[in-house]
Structures are given as C-alpha cells and as structure tokens.
Amino acid sequence: MRASMPFFKRFGAVLLFVAMAVIAGPAQAHKASDAYLQLHRSGDTLAVRWDIALRDLDAALDLDRNGDRKLSWGEVRARMDDIRAYALARLLIEQGRCGLAQAQPPAVEDRIDGAYLVLQLQARCGTGAALALDYRLFGEIDPTHRGLLRIDAQDGAAPGVRSLDPAGGPVVVNWPGVAAVEPASGTGFFRDGVHHILIGYDHVLFLICLLLPAVLRRKEGAWAPVANWRDAVWPMVGMVTMFTVAHSITLALAGLGLVTISPRVIEPAIALTIMVAALDNLYPLLRGRRKLFSFLFGLIHGFGFAGVLGELDLPVGGFVRALLQFNLGVEAGQLVIVGVALVVLVTLRGWRGYPPVVLRSGSALAMAIAAIWLFERVFDIQLLAV
C-alpha cells in the first residue's frame, strides 16, 4: 500500500496540472456574455426592449466584413435583416402567439462593457397574470450566455427580474403586482452566482494560486508540509474570507452604480492579480501579507462579477434581493472549489515533489496562463481558442 502512495500523489499532481491547462483554454478575454431584455405591458400591447452586445452578434453572424476587428454602423446596418431574424427566432413569447414586430428603428448604445444593439419591438396580444417565455439566444455557441430580464409593472409596483438560461427551456414569469404564479424577483440569480464563479476561470485560477502554499511551512529556508490538515485549513479560510468580503463590497458598490470601472481596466487587472499571486509562490513578493493582498485583490475581482446586475437599474429593494441571491451563489460555488482544492492539496502535501512540481511548476504555469490573458485583454485578441 505504501509503495502505491507515490503513484497516487503523482497522479493527483497530474490532475492538478490538467485542470489548470483546461482552465486556460475556454477562458475568455472579456466578461461573460449577457443581453438585457425589458418587457412592459399596456393594455393588450407588449413593448419589448432587447439590448444585445455587438461582440456576441459578431461571433454568431460574422458581421465584421473587412476583418479589422472593429464593427462599424455600416457593417451592422448591412446585416440588420439577418440580425433581426437570428434574434427573433430565439425568443418566443406565449409559445409564438405574441409575434414581435419592429416598433422603432434599431440603434447602437455604448455601455461600460462595449456597444450594444438596441431592438425596440412590440406585439399585440393579451396575456394573463403570467407570461411564457422561451429564450434561446446564443445557446448554440456560448454556454456562458444569460439573458437578464426586467419586467415593468403598469401600476408602479417594483419591477420583477430574473435570469434566463438559453439552455433552460421555456419559463413562466409573473407580471409584478399580480398574484404570483411562481416567484419572480431575483429568480435564478443564486444559480447564476454558482455558474458565474465556476465559469470564471480567472477567478478560479487566482484562488488556486492563493491556496497552493497553504499546506506548507517554511523551515530553515526550505518548504516542509504542515503536520496536520487543520494547520492548512485555517490559512485557507483566512485568505478566502478576505477575498470574499472584498469582492462582496465591490460587487455591491458597482451594482448600485456608486463605483464604475470599465471591464477594459478590470479584466487586465484580474490577470495581473493572478500573476502577482503566482509570483509570490516563487519569490516572497508579498512578504507574509497574503491576507491583506487577498482583500485588495478581491476588490478588483468584485468588479469582474458586477456586470451581471449593474445594468438592470433596479430599485434598491429588488437589487438587494437579487444581489444577495447572486452573492450567495458565488460563495457556494467558491466553497466547492476550495473544498476540492483542500482535499487534493492536503493529500499531496507530504509528497517530496510537492514544492518543486506542484508549487513552483504550478505557479509558473499559472503565471504563463495569466500573461496570455493579460495580452489578450490589453490588445483585444484571442490567442487561446475555445
């Protein structure tokens, strides 16, 4: 049995490296894909505003004719019929009984994370206390995409909000102020929080870099494994707690619109935090202040989560409920990641190859991945294809 332990430890190290390599492939240079859908009912008229990121439409329909990586209004306008047909085929209201038609000419609106095409649509159809929606935009090309739905009431009641998963199938949503068929406000945001951290490969890689040295202690200038797994748990808990508190603060501030920083700044900054955390594993750059830097870096990562809620323009009560659900989902997903990492790293800590192979080589690999992401995000190109 003892003879087989080195094999299992090497196998665990291989799995860790494979996981880090897999992280590198699908990570995007930009924020996760979101579109914004706003519904308003007046009598038997249903008004729909649909904001769709031009970068996502380009990925689906190849709008950039001249290949200069910059979409002009002429390129978008030339394909408007194709865009409208593509989008409307992926949004069914009341099982297709509410046919959507153009209400106003399309326009382009600049948001903090890029340009969006605004489709103003309407339908004449009677609806009851609830509305059936089948949202499938970009479902065939981007598993990260979500539609963020806001439903406005006629009588001044607080709007309802929910997240729409293109792969989730048809859903029924309530009109605010009407007897509920099912909960509407904030529905799906806990699940979206879990989803957001699990596909947030840069956030995951940052956490792994923080956790790699937690199962070791420096003794006389050399690394030695902790004697007890509990000695590894508490440093992990401390760093993850500081990271959690920090990103919760900036998630709330950014979502409320109190602090706004462009993803063009935040996304490269997140890549830099990974590089610093990995470098500290090779050379004591932070000099024992990892908890403090976990907090400071968590402030940056919080802005990376904030785009999901910040554009919905919710009243405070609805925003707080959605934010709480989303943040709890992020923390639940984060606990899964930390729990798996804890089991793997504690198991590997006694292996003599841990410092050179897992800690140093793993940190060097993380630095290389983060450097590629930094290059992609600064120069807006994709080196690591999905």
C-alpha positions as a printed NumPy array, in Angstrom:
array([[  0.   ,   0.   ,   0.   ],
       [  2.777,   2.425,   0.901],
       [  4.523,   1.702,  -2.384],
       [  1.41 ,   2.8  ,  -4.228],
       [  1.186,   6.182,  -2.441],
       [  3.805,   7.946,  -4.619],
       [  1.799,   6.874,  -7.659],
       [ -1.406,   8.391,  -6.287],
       [  0.404,  11.59 ,  -5.338],
       [  1.926,  11.905,  -8.788],
       [ -1.469,  11.146, -10.28 ],
       [ -3.008,  13.894,  -8.138],
       [ -0.339,  16.347,  -9.303],
       [ -1.023,  15.406, -12.93 ],
       [ -4.752,  16.008, -12.389],
       [ -3.998,  19.424, -10.895],
       [ -1.889,  20.398, -13.908],
       [ -4.506,  19.081, -16.327],
       [ -7.154,  21.142, -14.538],
       [ -5.012,  24.277, -14.816],
       [ -4.4  ,  23.621, -18.507],
       [ -8.117,  23.089, -19.096],
       [ -8.777,  26.408, -17.339],
       [ -6.576,  28.155, -19.889],
       [ -8.483,  27.01 , -22.951],
       [-12.049,  28.286, -22.562],
       [-11.309,  31.428, -20.573],
       [-12.489,  34.46 , -22.449],
       [-10.71 ,  37.762, -22.826],
       [-13.948,  39.563, -21.971],
       [-16.766,  39.42 , -19.421],
       [-19.321,  36.643, -19.678],
       [-21.971,  37.168, -22.346],
       [-25.146,  38.971, -21.219],
       [-28.119,  40.509, -23.029],
       [-30.785,  42.713, -21.454],
       [-34.481,  42.151, -22.07 ],
       [-37.078,  44.622, -20.767],
       [-40.842,  43.991, -21.005],
       [-43.684,  46.45 , -20.433],
       [-47.419,  45.837, -20.883],
       [-50.017,  48.487, -21.661],
       [-53.44 ,  47.002, -22.263],
       [-53.023,  44.344, -24.931],
       [-49.758,  45.852, -26.212],
       [-46.489,  44.305, -25.133],
       [-43.419,  46.53 , -25.54 ],
       [-40.007,  44.826, -25.646],
       [-36.559,  46.401, -25.489],
       [-33.712,  43.994, -26.224],
       [-30.081,  45.077, -25.811],
       [-27.626,  42.614, -27.388],
       [-23.834,  43.002, -27.329],
       [-22.405,  43.605, -30.796],
       [-19.379,  41.452, -29.944],
       [-21.743,  38.495, -29.381],
       [-23.674,  39.131, -32.599],
       [-20.376,  39.305, -34.461],
       [-19.344,  35.925, -33.01 ],
       [-22.626,  34.397, -34.172],
       [-23.045,  36.087, -37.568],
       [-19.544,  37.281, -38.569],
       [-20.56 ,  40.915, -39.036],
       [-17.018,  42.28 , -39.405],
       [-16.758,  42.213, -43.195],
       [-13.356,  43.852, -43.569],
       [-11.772,  41.899, -40.704],
       [-10.402,  44.974, -38.949],
       [-11.84 ,  43.803, -35.567],
       [-13.919,  46.993, -35.359],
       [-17.614,  46.902, -36.15 ],
       [-18.904,  49.972, -37.976],
       [-22.539,  51.024, -38.088],
       [-22.457,  50.359, -41.836],
       [-21.436,  46.725, -41.247],
       [-24.168,  46.274, -38.656],
       [-26.845,  48.007, -40.76 ],
       [-25.974,  45.904, -43.819],
       [-26.801,  42.738, -41.874],
       [-29.759,  44.087, -39.903],
       [-32.287,  41.731, -41.507],
       [-30.074,  38.758, -40.635],
       [-29.592,  40.034, -37.081],
       [-33.313,  40.557, -36.553],
       [-34.174,  37.133, -37.976],
       [-31.494,  35.443, -35.854],
       [-32.644,  37.124, -32.637],
       [-36.414,  36.782, -33.112],
       [-36.078,  33.078, -33.935],
       [-34.613,  32.678, -30.439],
       [-37.27 ,  34.467, -28.414],
       [-40.768,  33.017, -28.294],
       [-43.455,  34.724, -26.208],
       [-46.589,  32.77 , -25.303],
       [-45.358,  29.863, -27.455],
       [-45.123,  32.121, -30.515],
       [-48.631,  33.579, -30.221],
       [-47.162,  37.035, -29.472],
       [-45.376,  37.81 , -32.737],
       [-42.84 ,  40.623, -32.314],
       [-42.548,  43.429, -34.846],
       [-40.254,  46.438, -35.023],
       [-41.571,  49.435, -33.069],
       [-38.634,  51.805, -33.644],
       [-35.519,  51.659, -35.836],
       [-32.594,  49.779, -34.29 ],
       [-29.877,  51.824, -32.594],
       [-26.465,  51.272, -31.049],
       [-25.827,  52.251, -27.439],
       [-22.439,  52.352, -25.74 ],
       [-22.291,  50.709, -22.324],
       [-19.41 ,  50.324, -19.929],
       [-18.519,  46.921, -21.4  ],
       [-18.927,  47.794, -25.073],
       [-21.503,  48.626, -27.74 ],
       [-24.988,  47.056, -27.745],
       [-27.588,  46.861, -30.476],
       [-30.948,  48.078, -29.146],
       [-34.018,  46.448, -30.677],
       [-37.338,  48.162, -29.871],
       [-40.155,  45.676, -30.522],
       [-43.85 ,  45.299, -29.797],
       [-46.626,  42.756, -30.028],
       [-50.388,  42.945, -29.712],
       [-51.537,  40.008, -27.659],
       [-53.481,  39.508, -24.484],
       [-51.626,  37.99 , -21.528],
       [-52.826,  36.945, -18.117],
       [-51.131,  37.128, -14.73 ],
       [-48.043,  35.409, -16.143],
       [-46.101,  35.263, -19.37 ],
       [-44.468,  32.243, -21.033],
       [-41.001,  32.927, -22.435],
       [-38.676,  30.682, -24.415],
       [-35.28 ,  32.422, -24.581],
       [-32.566,  30.685, -26.621],
       [-30.237,  33.499, -27.773],
       [-26.642,  32.297, -28.426],
       [-27.449,  28.966, -26.763],
       [-25.792,  27.058, -29.607],
       [-22.479,  28.968, -29.482],
       [-21.945,  30.26 , -25.923],
       [-22.85 ,  28.234, -22.803],
       [-21.989,  31.239, -20.613],
       [-24.674,  33.495, -22.093],
       [-27.538,  34.718, -19.934],
       [-30.5  ,  36.958, -20.673],
       [-31.192,  39.396, -17.844],
       [-34.909,  40.078, -17.793],
       [-36.657,  43.084, -16.255],
       [-40.478,  43.124, -16.21 ],
       [-42.028,  46.533, -15.575],
       [-45.435,  46.898, -13.946],
       [-48.219,  49.212, -15.1  ],
       [-49.239,  50.337, -11.621],
       [-45.846,  51.477, -10.314],
       [-45.085,  48.227,  -8.499],
       [-41.443,  47.198,  -8.202],
       [-40.182,  45.518, -11.39 ],
       [-39.594,  41.799, -11.487],
       [-36.214,  40.436, -12.507],
       [-34.825,  37.045, -13.386],
       [-32.032,  35.401, -15.285],
       [-32.821,  33.482, -18.465],
       [-30.686,  30.482, -19.412],
       [-30.798,  29.695, -23.166],
       [-30.418,  26.01 , -22.333],
       [-33.007,  26.086, -19.557],
       [-36.127,  25.722, -21.691],
       [-39.345,  27.761, -21.513],
       [-40.154,  29.6  , -18.282],
       [-43.221,  31.311, -16.852],
       [-42.755,  34.759, -15.318],
       [-45.233,  36.871, -13.354],
       [-46.301,  40.387, -14.064],
       [-45.319,  42.46 , -10.998],
       [-48.211,  43.384,  -8.742],
       [-50.301,  40.413,  -9.945],
       [-50.929,  37.269,  -7.901],
       [-47.801,  35.161,  -8.266],
       [-47.761,  32.01 , -10.338],
       [-44.154,  31.441,  -9.218],
       [-41.528,  33.657,  -7.517],
       [-40.204,  36.247,  -9.965],
       [-37.97 ,  38.807,  -8.309],
       [-34.389,  37.594,  -8.322],
       [-35.312,  34.146,  -9.658],
       [-32.293,  32.267, -10.932],
       [-29.66 ,  34.607,  -9.508],
       [-28.407,  32.093,  -6.917],
       [-27.874,  29.579,  -9.702],
       [-26.27 ,  32.306, -11.809],
       [-23.866,  33.116,  -8.972],
       [-22.749,  29.475,  -8.832],
       [-22.485,  29.382, -12.616],
       [-20.567,  32.66 , -12.735],
       [-17.779,  31.547, -10.361],
       [-17.473,  28.078, -11.916],
       [-17.02 ,  29.514, -15.432],
       [-14.929,  32.406, -14.104],
       [-11.689,  30.591, -14.844],
       [ -9.552,  33.593, -13.993],
       [-11.169,  33.816, -10.538],
       [-10.682,  30.065, -10.054],
       [ -7.014,  30.241, -11.065],
       [ -6.452,  33.135,  -8.649],
       [ -7.928,  31.083,  -5.791],
       [ -5.735,  28.101,  -6.68 ],
       [ -2.617,  30.313,  -6.647],
       [ -3.562,  31.55 ,  -3.174],
       [ -4.109,  28.01 ,  -1.896],
       [ -1.037,  26.221,  -3.317],
       [  1.354,  27.186,  -0.459],
       [ -1.253,  26.805,   2.311],
       [ -0.27 ,  23.191,   3.018],
       [  3.416,  24.081,   3.513],
       [  5.53 ,  25.95 ,   6.064],
       [  8.995,  27.415,   5.637],
       [ 11.561,  25.796,   7.936],
       [ 15.181,  26.909,   7.799],
       [ 14.758,  28.279,   4.293],
       [ 13.059,  25.163,   2.923],
       [  9.435,  24.123,   2.473],
       [  8.014,  21.427,   4.758],
       [  4.467,  20.011,   4.826],
       [  2.155,  21.009,   7.676],
       [  1.842,  18.292,  10.281],
       [ -1.945,  18.391,  10.473],
       [ -4.562,  19.152,   7.849],
       [ -6.138,  21.665,  10.238],
       [ -2.95 ,  23.738,  10.011],
       [ -3.661,  24.124,   6.289],
       [ -7.381,  24.772,   6.626],
       [ -7.183,  27.93 ,   8.739],
       [ -4.814,  29.838,   6.41 ],
       [ -7.074,  28.861,   3.526],
       [-10.173,  30.035,   5.414],
       [ -8.499,  33.335,   6.29 ],
       [ -7.465,  34.159,   2.724],
       [-10.749,  33.059,   1.153],
       [-12.726,  35.043,   3.739],
       [-10.773,  38.215,   2.996],
       [-11.258,  37.64 ,  -0.737],
       [-14.993,  37.026,  -0.226],
       [-15.571,  40.124,   1.906],
       [-13.706,  42.308,  -0.575],
       [-15.43 ,  41.149,  -3.73 ],
       [-18.807,  41.364,  -1.978],
       [-18.123,  45.044,  -1.227],
       [-17.199,  45.996,  -4.769],
       [-19.955,  43.822,  -6.244],
       [-22.496,  45.849,  -4.254],
       [-20.877,  49.227,  -4.99 ],
       [-20.61 ,  48.536,  -8.711],
       [-24.074,  47.019,  -8.944],
       [-25.598,  50.098,  -7.286],
       [-23.693,  52.334,  -9.688],
       [-21.73 ,  54.029,  -6.895],
       [-18.38 ,  52.986,  -8.378],
       [-17.949,  52.268, -12.062],
       [-14.799,  50.932, -13.719],
       [-14.67 ,  49.694, -17.292],
       [-14.041,  45.968, -17.912],
       [-11.229,  47.131, -20.218],
       [ -9.421,  48.09 , -16.995],
       [-10.735,  45.39 , -14.646],
       [-10.156,  42.345, -16.87 ],
       [ -6.411,  43.028, -17.389],
       [ -6.134,  43.906, -13.681],
       [ -7.574,  40.493, -12.746],
       [ -4.929,  38.815, -14.918],
       [ -2.274,  40.866, -13.117],
       [ -3.544,  39.724,  -9.697],
       [ -3.069,  36.111, -10.802],
       [  0.481,  36.846, -11.913],
       [  1.305,  38.532,  -8.592],
       [ -0.204,  35.698,  -6.516],
       [  1.697,  33.09 ,  -8.564],
       [  4.959,  35.055,  -8.379],
       [  4.614,  35.269,  -4.601],
       [  4.646,  31.469,  -4.518],
       [  8.06 ,  31.53 ,  -6.223],
       [  9.524,  34.592,  -4.535],
       [  8.155,  36.166,  -1.31 ],
       [  6.936,  39.299,  -3.063],
       [  4.065,  39.927,  -0.638],
       [  6.256,  39.062,   2.375],
       [  3.654,  37.423,   4.589],
       [  0.85 ,  39.863,   3.805],
       [ -1.2  ,  37.447,   1.706],
       [ -4.434,  38.04 ,   3.653],
       [ -4.172,  41.787,   3.084],
       [ -3.477,  41.307,  -0.591],
       [ -6.287,  38.739,  -0.838],
       [ -8.583,  41.524,   0.319],
       [ -7.128,  44.127,  -2.052],
       [ -7.205,  41.734,  -4.994],
       [-10.748,  40.694,  -4.035],
       [-11.833,  44.31 ,  -4.515],
       [-10.673,  44.059,  -8.132],
       [-12.321,  40.684,  -8.712],
       [-15.631,  42.013,  -7.358],
       [-15.888,  44.375, -10.313],
       [-15.489,  41.342, -12.556],
       [-18.71 ,  39.881, -11.076],
       [-20.677,  43.14 , -11.076],
       [-21.778,  43.357, -14.704],
       [-24.497,  40.756, -14.178],
       [-26.658,  43.078, -12.057],
       [-25.406,  46.608, -12.599],
       [-27.23 ,  47.264, -15.89 ],
       [-30.729,  46.288, -14.687],
       [-31.364,  49.66 , -12.984],
       [-33.413,  48.105, -10.196],
       [-34.921,  49.875,  -7.196],
       [-32.922,  49.296,  -4.042],
       [-35.152,  46.557,  -2.614],
       [-35.167,  44.44 ,  -5.766],
       [-31.463,  44.991,  -6.288],
       [-30.601,  43.885,  -2.734],
       [-32.614,  40.677,  -3.113],
       [-31.041,  39.839,  -6.467],
       [-27.577,  40.772,  -5.19 ],
       [-27.957,  38.605,  -2.078],
       [-29.009,  35.601,  -4.129],
       [-26.231,  36.101,  -6.653],
       [-23.562,  36.608,  -3.991],
       [-24.701,  33.529,  -2.051],
       [-24.416,  31.57 ,  -5.289],
       [-20.887,  32.882,  -5.86 ],
       [-19.898,  31.854,  -2.336],
       [-21.476,  28.396,  -2.712],
       [-19.517,  27.809,  -5.913],
       [-16.386,  29.142,  -4.274],
       [-16.805,  26.709,  -1.356],
       [-16.962,  23.828,  -3.839],
       [-13.714,  24.977,  -5.465],
       [-11.933,  25.466,  -2.138],
       [-13.203,  22.143,  -0.796],
       [-11.905,  20.212,  -3.81 ],
       [ -8.589,  22.088,  -3.704],
       [ -8.242,  21.38 ,   0.013],
       [ -8.675,  17.638,  -0.444],
       [ -6.198,  17.484,  -3.345],
       [ -3.524,  19.707,  -1.79 ],
       [ -3.688,  18.145,   1.681],
       [ -3.333,  14.712,   0.061],
       [ -0.295,  15.854,  -1.931],
       [  1.437,  17.855,   0.83 ],
       [  3.671,  15.037,   2.079],
       [  4.99 ,  14.197,  -1.378],
       [  8.594,  15.357,  -1.704],
       [  7.828,  16.566,  -5.203],
       [  5.178,  18.993,  -3.944],
       [  7.439,  22.096,  -3.611],
       [  9.23 ,  21.742,  -6.975],
       [  6.41 ,  20.226,  -9.03 ],
       [  3.096,  21.419,  -7.6  ],
       [  4.065,  24.73 ,  -6.   ],
       [  6.803,  26.066,  -8.245],
       [  5.881,  24.481, -11.592],
       [  2.172,  25.013, -10.936],
       [  2.759,  28.681, -10.124],
       [  4.925,  29.107, -13.224],
       [  2.14 ,  27.589, -15.356],
       [ -0.4  ,  29.927, -13.737],
       [  1.836,  32.912, -14.487],
       [  2.115,  31.867, -18.139],
       [ -1.669,  31.47 , -18.462],
       [ -2.295,  34.834, -16.788],
       [  0.3  ,  36.52 , -19.023],
       [ -1.546,  35.253, -22.107],
       [ -4.86 ,  36.524, -20.696],
       [ -3.252,  39.885, -19.952],
       [ -2.004,  40.161, -23.54 ],
       [ -5.436,  39.156, -24.89 ],
       [ -7.291,  41.643, -22.707],
       [ -4.987,  44.582, -23.338],
       [ -4.837,  44.107, -27.117],
       [ -8.353,  42.623, -27.544],
       [ -7.293,  39.477, -29.363],
       [ -7.905,  35.785, -28.753],
       [ -4.821,  33.557, -28.528],
       [ -6.363,  30.624, -26.659],
       [ -9.156,  29.405, -28.903],
       [-12.161,  27.697, -27.39 ]])
